[in-house]
């Protein structure tokens, strides 16, 4: 399937963006709760985020075919969301690397590192937004909805946030409790959005109807399977939150991440499979 490179590219990039942001927030929360001075993100987490971003960037280049095509794509930044996507993904990846090297080599002031981190976060958010805009085409009704950017950002914060918790599952309860609650809300919102969008699209014409046929008839087992995986993740999240024992169940965090990763892969596969143009 030609779209698999796009699935890998979008999911890895969005996870890297979410992980970088979530890692920074949790690091600051940890320092605040422990009354320590905020210094930097964990040098243990950043290499994993860099690997995700680099693999995603390389995958995007492979999808474009050759380095010459990459340079050509960047020529239309003023008018093309694809060009902006490549630019912001490149800036985000470069920003993470620069930030990591500043932390690793203890170069620059804390203010400089914060500035680099904030610029990297902005580039990452713009990268995710640009990805969504690439697919919001008037000729493809099933993509041209608010669901597309919401889905991409939900993926970013869910997978990125849980990836950080998996990597830092030894963090104390006071640090991980609030992030887990936020991600639980995001999972529930994502389930509602997935179902509501299906019904909203149903009244948008013949092309949208064919897209829904692809989702609910041709791939119904995947469509409903995604809901099942997400529902299971909700159950696994609720138990340790209620019992206030998140830090004692690292296996549950890993299981939640695995379930949501499968759900997001299915969701992105169906996103591309549902492509039907108006008039075709």
C-alpha positions as CSV (number, residue, x, y, z in Angstrom):
1,X,0.0,0.0,0.0
2,X,1.5,3.3,-1.2
3,X,0.1,5.2,1.9
4,X,2.1,3.2,4.4
5,X,5.0,5.6,4.1
6,X,2.6,8.4,4.9
7,X,1.1,6.5,7.8
8,X,4.6,6.0,9.3
9,X,5.6,9.6,8.6
10,X,2.6,11.3,10.1
11,X,2.3,9.0,13.2
12,X,6.0,9.2,14.0
13,X,6.2,13.0,13.5
14,X,3.1,13.6,15.6
15,X,4.3,11.2,18.4
16,X,7.7,13.0,18.4
17,X,6.0,16.4,18.7
18,X,3.7,15.2,21.5
19,X,6.6,13.5,23.3
20,X,8.8,16.6,23.2
21,X,6.0,18.8,24.6
22,X,4.8,16.2,27.2
23,X,8.3,15.5,28.3
24,X,9.0,19.2,28.9
25,X,5.8,19.7,30.8
26,X,6.3,16.6,33.0
27,X,9.9,17.6,33.7
28,X,8.8,21.1,34.8
29,X,6.0,19.6,36.9
30,X,8.5,17.2,38.6
31,X,10.9,20.1,39.4
32,X,8.0,22.2,40.7
33,X,6.6,19.5,42.9
34,X,10.0,18.8,44.3
35,X,10.7,22.5,44.7
36,X,13.7,22.2,42.4
37,X,14.9,24.7,39.9
38,X,13.8,23.9,36.3
39,X,16.8,23.2,34.2
40,X,16.2,21.0,31.2
41,X,14.4,18.0,29.7
42,X,15.8,14.6,30.6
43,X,18.8,13.7,28.4
44,X,17.5,10.1,28.6
45,X,14.2,11.0,26.8
46,X,15.4,13.3,24.1
47,X,17.5,10.7,22.1
48,X,14.3,8.6,21.7
49,X,12.4,11.7,20.5
50,X,15.2,12.5,18.1
51,X,15.2,9.0,16.6
52,X,11.4,9.2,16.0
53,X,11.7,12.6,14.3
54,X,14.6,11.6,12.1
55,X,13.0,8.3,11.0
56,X,9.8,10.3,10.2
57,X,11.8,12.9,8.2
58,X,13.7,10.2,6.3
59,X,10.4,8.5,5.5
60,X,9.0,11.7,4.1
61,X,12.0,12.2,1.9
62,X,11.6,8.6,0.6
63,X,8.0,9.3,-0.1
64,X,8.9,12.3,-2.2
65,X,11.3,10.1,-4.3
66,X,14.6,12.0,-4.4
67,X,16.4,14.9,-2.7
68,X,15.7,17.0,-5.7
69,X,12.0,16.7,-5.1
70,X,12.5,17.8,-1.5
71,X,14.1,21.0,-2.6
72,X,11.5,21.5,-5.3
73,X,8.7,21.1,-2.7
74,X,10.3,23.8,-0.5
75,X,10.0,26.3,-3.3
76,X,6.3,26.8,-2.7
77,X,6.2,27.8,1.0
78,X,4.1,30.9,0.3
79,X,1.3,28.9,-1.2
80,X,1.7,25.2,-0.5
81,X,0.8,23.5,2.8
82,X,3.0,20.5,1.7
83,X,6.0,22.8,1.5
84,X,5.2,24.3,4.9
85,X,4.8,20.8,6.3
86,X,8.3,19.8,5.2
87,X,9.8,23.1,6.4
88,X,8.2,22.9,9.9
89,X,9.0,19.1,10.3
90,X,12.7,19.9,9.3
91,X,12.8,22.9,11.8
92,X,11.3,20.8,14.5
93,X,13.8,17.9,14.0
94,X,16.7,20.3,13.8
95,X,15.5,22.1,16.9
96,X,15.4,18.9,19.0
97,X,18.9,18.1,18.0
98,X,20.2,21.5,18.8
99,X,18.4,21.5,22.1
100,X,19.7,18.1,23.0
101,X,23.3,19.1,22.2
102,X,23.0,22.2,24.3
103,X,21.8,20.1,27.2
104,X,24.3,17.3,26.7
105,X,27.3,19.5,26.4
106,X,26.0,22.0,29.0
107,X,26.4,24.9,26.5
108,X,24.6,28.2,26.6
109,X,22.5,29.7,29.3
110,X,19.3,28.3,30.7
111,X,17.5,31.1,28.9
112,X,19.0,30.1,25.6
113,X,18.0,26.5,26.0
114,X,14.4,27.6,26.9
115,X,14.3,29.8,23.8
116,X,15.4,26.9,21.6
117,X,12.9,24.6,23.3
118,X,10.0,27.1,22.7
119,X,10.9,27.6,19.1
120,X,11.0,23.8,18.6
121,X,7.6,23.4,20.2
122,X,6.1,26.1,17.9
123,X,7.7,24.4,14.9
124,X,6.3,21.0,16.0
125,X,2.8,22.4,16.5
126,X,2.9,24.1,13.1
127,X,4.2,20.9,11.5
128,X,1.1,19.0,12.8
129,X,-1.2,21.8,11.7
130,X,0.4,21.9,8.3
131,X,-0.1,18.1,7.9
132,X,-3.8,18.5,8.6
133,X,-4.1,21.3,6.1
134,X,-2.4,19.2,3.4
135,X,-5.4,16.9,3.5
136,X,-8.2,19.4,4.0
137,X,-9.2,19.4,0.3
138,X,-12.6,20.6,-0.9
139,X,-12.7,17.8,-3.4
140,X,-12.4,15.2,-0.6
141,X,-15.3,15.7,1.8
142,X,-14.4,13.0,4.3
143,X,-11.0,14.8,4.9
144,X,-12.2,18.4,4.7
145,X,-13.6,18.6,8.2
146,X,-12.5,19.8,11.6
147,X,-12.0,16.2,12.4
148,X,-8.7,16.1,10.5
149,X,-6.7,18.6,12.5
150,X,-8.3,17.4,15.8
151,X,-7.4,13.8,15.0
152,X,-3.8,14.7,14.2
153,X,-3.4,16.7,17.4
154,X,-5.1,14.0,19.5
155,X,-2.7,11.5,18.1
156,X,0.2,13.7,18.9
157,X,-0.6,14.3,22.5
158,X,-2.0,10.8,23.2
159,X,0.9,8.8,21.7
160,X,3.5,11.3,22.7
161,X,2.3,11.7,26.2
162,X,2.0,8.0,26.8
163,X,5.4,7.4,25.2
164,X,7.0,9.7,27.8
165,X,5.2,7.9,30.6
166,X,6.4,4.5,29.3
167,X,9.9,5.9,29.1
168,X,9.6,7.5,32.6
169,X,7.4,5.0,34.3
170,X,9.4,5.3,37.5
171,X,8.1,8.8,38.1
172,X,6.2,9.3,41.4
173,X,2.4,9.4,41.6
174,X,2.2,13.1,42.0
175,X,3.9,13.7,38.7
176,X,2.0,11.3,36.5
177,X,-1.4,11.5,38.0
178,X,-2.5,14.7,36.3
179,X,-1.1,13.8,32.8
180,X,-2.9,10.4,33.0
181,X,-6.2,12.2,33.8
182,X,-5.7,14.5,30.8
183,X,-4.9,11.6,28.5
184,X,-7.9,9.7,29.7
185,X,-10.1,12.7,28.8
186,X,-8.4,12.9,25.4
187,X,-9.1,9.2,24.7
188,X,-12.7,9.6,25.6
189,X,-13.0,12.7,23.4
190,X,-11.3,10.9,20.6
191,X,-13.8,8.1,20.8
192,X,-16.7,10.6,20.7
193,X,-15.1,12.5,17.8
194,X,-14.5,9.3,15.8
195,X,-18.2,8.3,16.0
196,X,-19.7,11.9,15.6
197,X,-17.6,12.6,12.6
198,X,-18.9,9.5,10.8
199,X,-22.4,10.8,11.1
200,X,-21.6,14.4,10.2
201,X,-19.9,13.2,7.0
202,X,-22.9,11.0,6.0
203,X,-24.8,14.0,4.7
204,X,-22.1,15.5,2.5
205,X,-22.9,14.0,-0.8
206,X,-22.1,11.0,-3.0
207,X,-18.3,11.1,-2.5
208,X,-18.7,11.2,1.3
209,X,-21.2,8.3,1.1
210,X,-18.7,6.2,-0.8
211,X,-16.1,7.1,1.9
212,X,-18.4,5.9,4.6
213,X,-19.0,2.7,2.6
214,X,-15.3,2.1,2.7
215,X,-15.1,2.7,6.4
216,X,-18.3,0.9,7.6
217,X,-18.8,-1.8,5.0
218,X,-15.5,-2.7,3.4
219,X,-13.5,-2.1,6.6
220,X,-16.1,-2.3,9.3
221,X,-14.1,-4.7,11.4
222,X,-11.3,-2.2,11.5
223,X,-13.6,0.7,12.2
224,X,-15.2,-0.9,15.2
225,X,-12.0,-2.7,16.2
226,X,-10.4,0.8,16.7
227,X,-13.2,1.7,19.1
228,X,-12.7,-1.6,21.0
229,X,-8.9,-0.9,21.4
230,X,-9.6,2.6,22.6
231,X,-12.3,1.4,25.1
232,X,-9.8,-1.1,26.5
233,X,-7.2,1.6,27.0
234,X,-9.8,3.6,28.9
235,X,-10.5,0.7,31.2
236,X,-6.8,0.3,31.9
237,X,-6.4,4.0,32.6
238,X,-9.3,4.3,34.9
239,X,-8.3,1.6,37.4
240,X,-4.9,3.0,38.5
241,X,-6.3,6.6,38.5
242,X,-9.1,5.6,40.9
243,X,-6.8,3.5,43.1
244,X,-4.1,6.3,43.0
245,X,-1.5,3.6,42.2
246,X,-0.4,4.7,38.7
247,X,3.3,4.4,39.6
248,X,2.7,0.9,40.9
249,X,1.4,-0.4,37.6
250,X,4.0,0.5,34.9
251,X,2.7,-2.5,32.9
252,X,-0.7,-0.9,32.5
253,X,0.9,2.3,31.0
254,X,2.8,0.1,28.5
255,X,-0.4,-1.8,27.7
256,X,-2.3,1.5,27.2
257,X,0.3,2.8,24.9
258,X,0.3,-0.4,22.9
259,X,-3.5,-0.4,22.6
260,X,-3.6,3.3,21.5
261,X,-0.8,2.8,19.1
262,X,-2.7,0.0,17.4
263,X,-5.8,2.1,17.4
264,X,-4.0,5.1,15.8
265,X,-2.4,2.9,13.1
266,X,-5.9,1.6,12.3
267,X,-7.3,5.1,12.3
268,X,-4.6,6.4,10.0
269,X,-5.0,3.5,7.7
270,X,-8.7,4.1,7.4
271,X,-8.1,7.8,7.0
272,X,-6.2,7.2,3.8
273,X,-8.4,4.3,2.7
274,X,-11.5,6.6,2.9
275,X,-10.1,8.9,0.2
276,X,-12.8,9.5,-2.4
277,X,-12.8,12.6,-4.6
278,X,-15.9,14.6,-5.6
279,X,-16.9,13.6,-9.2
280,X,-14.9,10.4,-9.2
